[in-house]
Amino acid sequence: MPARLALLLASALAAASATAQTGAVTGLFNTGVDATGAPLAGYAADPHYAIVGNAVFSTAYASRLGDGSPIDTSAWVPDTAVSSWINPVIGTGFSDQPGVTDALRYETHFQVQAGFEAQIQLQGRWAADDGGLRIWLNGVPVAAVPVAQADTWHSFSIASGFVAGDNVLAFDTLSTQSPTGLRVEVAAVPEPGSVALMLGGGLLLTLRLRRRA
């Protein structure tokens, strides 16, 4: 393929992919980051994730290396440049109240552009202390999600269940004693069928350009 045609095809595919990832899905963030995606300072309130349905906790607070155990002791997966741990209190320790503080649900909202509900999927990874039990999308449990632990990442994928407009992604954690926390890194990507359509469109574009050449 001539260099000029290859460049045009690559540009077309990159533009289509960028549209599928960012134009169709907005407001999706990792845990413990600000509006630009940069990690929050330790103990800052997370603006995108909240604890719901709990009589004691509602705000999720970021924790980072230097904030003490268990992050500093490597019991939790370490910091990255794109996410932080979030916890139900400022700091990681709190007084346990069986039946109240042991099971927590963290929610975040994101938006899907109408017409793209079947053309996207979420790819991510999560960790939780003591454990992450399940992930929910719009009130429906996501199938085949591995139970998450605190010291290693566990990957997940969500390929269906999206709706136009507001979508709710929720994470259930369970901890029999403090500390407890959640870590999520997630991104929207084109659904495989959409990638195939983009590739087909790109090949058609290449053929047309070749004929013109």
N, C-alpha and C positions, 0 to 999 in steps of 0.2 A: 504494500500500500504506500503510495507517495507520502512523503513527510507532511505535506500540507493537508492532505485528506485525513491522515491519522490525527493531526493536531485538532482539526475541526471536529472529528468524531469524539475525541477525548473531552473536548470542551463541552460538547452537547451533553454527553453522559454525566459529566461533573455537574453541570447546571441542573439537569434533571434530578440527580441524586440530592443535591443541596436543597432543591425545592421540596422533595419528599421528606427530608429530615428536619428542615427548619420551618418552611412555610406552612406545612400541613399540621405540625405539632408545635405548640408554644406553651410556655409556662412550666416546662418539665425541668426539674432541678435535682441534683444530688443532695444528700443530707449535708447540713452544716455549711452552706455557702450563701453568699450574698446575691444580689440581683445580677451581678456580672459573672457569677460562677466561681468567684474567688472564695477560698475558705474563710469562714468567720473567725474572729478572735475568740479565744477560749471564754466560755460562759455567756457568749452573746446568744440572744434568742433567735431561733431559726425562723426566718420569715416565710418559709414555704411548707414546713411540716408542723403539724400540731397533734397533740394527744387528744383523742376523742372518747366520749363515753365513760369517763372516769371521774369519780367524785373528788379526787385529790389533785390530780395533775391535768394540765391542759397545754402549757407551753413546753416546747422542746428546746433545750439549751445545747450549744456546741461545746465539745471538749476536744482539746488538742494536746499534742506532746508538750509536756511541761506542766500540765494541770494535775499531775499525780497519778497514782495507781488507779486503774489497771493499765492505762495507756503507757505510762512510763516503764512498766515492768514487762512489756511485750505480751501481756495476757490478751490484749485486743490487737486486731490487725493495725499496723502502723499508719501514720498520716500519709496522705498522698497530696498532690497539688490540686486535686479537683473535688475533694470531699472531706468531711470531718464526721466524727461520732456525734450523735445527739443523745441527750439524757433527759429524764423528767425533772431534774433539779439542777441547780447551780452546783457544780461538783458532781461526783459520781456516787457518793454515799447518801443513804437516807434511811429512815426508820421503816422497816417492813410492816405492812398491815395485810395479813393474809386475806385474800379475796378482794382486796382493793388495789394494792400496789404490785401484785405479782403478775397480773396479765395486763398488758398495755397495747393499745392500737394507735399507731401513727398514721396520719392521713396527709396526702398532698393532692392538689388539684392541678390539672393541666387541660389545655384546650386542643381539640382536633377540628380542623377545617372540614366543613361539610363536603362530602364526596370523596374523602380520603379515608373513611373509617376502615375499609377493607384493604387499603394499600400500604399500611404501616404495621410495624411490630415494635415492641420494646425489647431491648437486650440489656441485661444488667447483671449485677452481682450484689450480694448482701452478706452482712454478718450481724450477729446479735448476741447479747448476753442476758440470761443464761442460754437462750436459744430463740431462733426465729421460727415460728410454727407454720405460718401460712401467709400468702399474699392474696389480696382481693383487688379486682378491677370492677368498679361500678357495682359493688355489692355481691359479686360472684367470685367464689374462690378460684384461683388460678390452678390448673391441674399440673401435676408433675413438678412441683416446686420443692427443692431439697430443704430439709430442716437446716437452719443456719446456726453456726457456732461463732464464738467471738474471736478465735485466734486464726481463722482462715476464711477466705472468700468462698462463696457458693454462688454459682451462676444460675440465672433464670431467664426465661424467654416468654413473652406474652404476644400471641399472634392473632387474637380475636377478642371480641367483646367491647370494642371501642364504639363510642357514639359521637355524633356531631355535637360540637359545643363542649360543655364542661364534662370532664372525666375525673373520677376519684380513684386514686391508687392508695391502698392501705396495707400496712404491715403489722402482723400480730407477733408480739414477743412475750416470753414467759420467763420470769425470774423468781426463784423461791427466796432469794435474799439479795440485798444490794451488794455490789453495784449492778446496774442494768443499763443497756444502751442499744442503739441501732445505728447501722451504717449502710448506706445505699448509694450505689453509682449506677445510673440508668440513662439510656439514650434511645431515641426513636430512630429507626432505620427503615428503609423501604422493604415492604413485604417481598419475598422472593419472586412472586408472580409479577410484581411491578418492575423488579429488576429485569426480568425477562422481556417485558414490554419495552423497557428503555433500550435494551440491547437490540431488540428487533427494530425499533425506530431508528437506532443509530446505524444499523446495517443498511436500512433503506436509505438513509441520508447519504451514506457512503456511496451506494450504487448510483444515486442521482448525481452526486458530485463527480463521480468517475465518468458518467456519460457526458456531462457538460465539459469535462476536461478533454 
